[in-house]
Amino acid sequence: MSVNSTVELVRIDNAQEGQRIDNFLMTRVKGVPRSHWYRVLRRGEVRVNKGRVKPSYRLRSGDQVRIPPLRCAPMDTPASPARNRLKHLLSAVLYEDERLIALNKPAGMAVHGGSGLSWGLIEAMRSLRPELPELELVHRLDRETSGCLLLSKRRSTLRELHRLIREQAMTKRYLTLLAGSLKDQELEVDAPLRKNLLRSGERVVRIDPQAGKPARTRFRPLRRLGDLTLTEVEPLTGRTHQIRVHAMYLGAPVAGDEKYGAAETNRRLRGMGLKRLFLHASGLVLRPSYRERPLYIEAPLPPELEAVIDTLVHLLSTTDNIDPAGFPRKV
């Protein structure tokens, strides 16, 4: 069955400006999986102003979008999230006003469907809040990363928040446990990053000074825990896997990172209860134009990560485990 049988030409107006092309297509033509739209975009069947675009392209007012005929059967009923996940999201709201929502995203939940997933956080929130037809992700978090995630309720708010991100007027902070010792009080990594696709289809990001895109990350060590360092991280740009790859570049990868991490350290930490990536979006600071004062949003460290810190502190609490410099020895 065809979802639409003829080419459709759509002119983008001010209300739609700033929306990603993949999100626009998902809402414009119901019942088509995101993975199918990605294939159609890769083949160049969707055109903007008669040219090819990537799924991340953001629409501009006046753009003309060509939507091709689709030979994809629509789903009778959209896949819906498990009830316990929906219940968790209802209690995960950190802040809400008339224009945006801040959520404490759980680890293990993708921010949107696709790549074999029928739904993600944004689809779940749309089902929970059907009165918000323009609900969109402002930014993204990796599936295994927890913490602060912004959703906009209006297209105009989405455009403004994207502007704040581009102008580095939105501060994002993360807490992470690094498998290594950072000696400086604060250091900044400036190393361009490039996405790569392996033969298996797995996406990896590498440092590439020639072809990579600019990427900068600031690291502030908070506490030494043997050969580990609890660290606050501030990404100054927003590249895929940026914190994880820059931490690896420092020789102190994120604990629990199966893609870029240290296998032996991960094995030891699994024995202490670490079953996930130790990366948590702990805070956001922004000042949208409709507010007189900056907005501070904080997400507490999840209990499972707090438990790992408590275990490390307990193991390193005896005098025998303190080195001459006053730091805990290697666990």
N, C-alpha and C positions, 0 to 999 in steps of 0.2 A: 504494500500500500504506500502511496506517495503522501508525504506530509504537505508538500506544495508541488504543483505540477507545472508551473511556469516560472520564468525568471521574474523576480520582484526587485524593483529599484526603490530605495528608500532615501529620502533627503533628511539629514540629521538637523534637528533644531537645537535651540539653546538648552532646552530641558534635558536633552540626551548627551550634550557635550561632556567630555571627560570620561565617559564610560568605556571600558575595554570592549573591543570588538567581540571577543568570545562571550562575554556576559550579555552584550546586546543581542547576539544571535540566540542565546539560550532563552531569553525572555521574549524575543520577537516570534520565534517559532517553537511552540511548546512540544514536548515529547521527544525531542532529539537529544541523544546522549552527548555530553561534552566531548567525549573521545571522537565521535563522528564529526563534530564541528572542527576539531583539530585536524582531522584528515582532510576535510574539505578546504580548510585554510592552507594547509601544506601544498595541496594540489593547485592552489591559485584559483579555485572556482568561486570563492568569495572575493570580490574586488571592491576597493575603496578608491573613488576617483579614477577608475579603470586600471588601478595598479594593485599588485600583491601586497598584503600586509601580514604581519605576525599576529598571533593571538593576543599579544600584549599591547597592540596598537590602541591608542586612546582616540576616540572619535572627536572631531571638531565640528562646530556649527557650520553647516553648508556642505559637509561631506556627502557624497552620494555613494550608498552601499548597494552593491549588486549581490542579491541572494539567489543562488541557483536553484533549479528544481532538485528536490531531494527524494531519494528512493530509500527512505528509512521509515519503517513502520513505527508509528507513535505508540507509546505505552498506554494501555488502558487506564492504569492507575500508576502514578509516579511512585517509585520506591520511597518508603518512608523510614526515618530513623527509628531505632529501637526505643521503646517507651522510657527505659531507664536513662538513655542519653538525653532525651528531651527534658526529662525531669531535672537532670543535672544542669542543663543549660539555663533553665529557669532560675536556678539558684546561683548562677555564675555571673550575673550582671554586677559589675563593679560601679558603674555610673550610667545614668541615662538622663537626657534632657529632650527637648522637642526636636533636636537635630541629629543627635548621635547616640550610640550605645557603645559602652566599653565592656567587654567580656573578659573573664578569666578563662581562656581556652584550656581545656584539658589536654595533656599529652596523649598521643595516639589517635587524635581526631584530625583528619584533613580539613583544611579551611573550605574546600569545595569538592564536589564530585569530579570524576574523571579518572583516567588511568586505572580502570577496573573498579572504581568506586562509584556506586549509584547515587550517593549523597555525601555531603560534607556539612561543615558548620553553617555555612550561609544558607544551604537548602533547608537545614533543620530550623534555623531562625525564621526563614520565610514561612515555614509551615506553622511555627508558633505565633508569628505576628503577621497574619494575613492582611491586617489593616495598614501595613507599610509596604505598598507596591514598589517603592523605589529603594528598598533596603539593599545595600551593596557593601562589600568589603572595602575598607580604606587602604589596607596593606595586608600582608600575609605573614604567617609563621609556618615554619616547617612542621610537618605532621607530628614529629616527636618533641617539638618545643611547646612548652606551656606558657601561659601568662597573658599579658595585656594585648587585646586585639580590638581595633576600632571598626565599627560599622556605621555608615551614614544612612540617614533616613531620607535625605533629599539629594537630588542631583547637584544642586547649587552648593550644598555642604561638601559633597564629594569632591567637586572641583577645587573648592577652597583648601580642603585638607591635603589634596595632592599638591597644591601650590606650596603649602607650608613644608611638605616633605621635600619638594624640589629645592626650595630655598634654605633648607636645613634649619627651619624655624620650628621643627618638632623634635624634641629630644626623646630618644628611646634608650632605656637602660635595661641591661640583662644581668642576671646572676648566673655564674657558671663555676664548676669545679674543674680546674685544669690539671692535667697529669704532668706536672713539672713545677719548677720553682721560678717565679718571676722576681728578680732582685730589685728592679727599679720600683719606685713608688708609683710611677705612671709612665706608660710608654705608648707610642702610637705606631701602628703598622700602616704603611702606605705601599700597597702591592697590588697591581692590576690583576683582575680575575677574568677567566674565560671559561664558559660552559663547554663541556665535551660530552659526546654521546658514545658510549662503548658499544661494541658489536652486540652485546646482550640487550641493549636498549637502556641500560642503566645510565643515569645522568651523573656526571662528576664535574667538579669545578677545580681548576688548576690555576696557579699563579703563572701569568704569561705577560712579561714586560712589553712584548712587541704587540700582540694582538688582543690583550686583555682590556677590560673596561676599568677606569679608575675606581679604586676601593680603598677606604681608610677606616681603621678601627682603633679605638682608644681602650686600653686595658688598665685597670686600677686594682692591684692586689689588695685584698682585704684581710686575709688570714692565711698563714702557713699551717698546713696540716701534714707534717712529714714531707713526703715528696710531692704533695698536692698543694694547690693554691686556690682558695675561694676568692673569686675575682668578680669585680663589677666591670661590665663591658658596655661601651657606648659606640655603636656603629655610626660613623659619620656619613656613610653612603649606604645604599640598600641593595647590595648584590646578593644573588642566590648563594646560600651556604657561607656567607661572608665571614661570620664570626668563627665558624668551625675551621675553615681553611686558613684564616689568619692565625688562629691559635696553633694549628699544626705547623705553620711557618715559623712560629716562635719556638718550636720544639716542646710545646706544652699543649697537646690536643685536649679537646673537651672530653671529660670523663663519660664513659658510656657510649661514645661515638663509634659505631661499628664500621662506618665508611672511611673516616679520616683519623680514627683514634689509635691508641696504643693497646694492642691485644692483651698483653700481659697485665697491664694496669686494669683494663676492663674486667679481666678474669678475676683479679683480686677483689675488685669492688662489687662484682656480682655476689661474691661470698659474703659481702657486708650489706647486701640488700639492694644494691643499685640495679634496677631492672630496665632502665630507660636512659635516654640522653640527659645529662645534667646541664640543661640550658633552659632558663626561665626568664621570660620577658617581665621584669619586675616593676617597671614604671614608665610612664609617659608624661611629658610636659608639653603643653601646647596652649596657644592663645588664639582661638578663632575670633573673627571680627565681631560676632554677636555677643561676646563676653567682655566685660570690663577688666577682669583679672585672669591671669593664667589658670589653666585647668591642670591640676595634679592628679594623676591616677596611679594607684599602686595595687599590685597583686602580690599577696604574701607567698613565700616559698611553699610549695606543696608539701604535705606531711611526709610523703615518701622520700623527698629530698632532704627535708629537715632530719629525718631519721638517719640518713647516711652520715650527715655532719655530726649528729650526736654520737653515732657509733665510732667515728674517727676520733672525736674528742675523748671519748671514754678510753679507747685503746692507747691513746697517747698521753694519758693523764698521770702516769707514774713518773717518778724522778728518773728511773732507768731509761725512759724513752726521750729524755731531753738532752740535746747535744750541747757542746760547750758554748755555742752562740745563743743558746736560749730557745732554740726551735725544736719541735718534735723531730725525732729521727724517722727514717723510712719505716713505713708500716710493714 
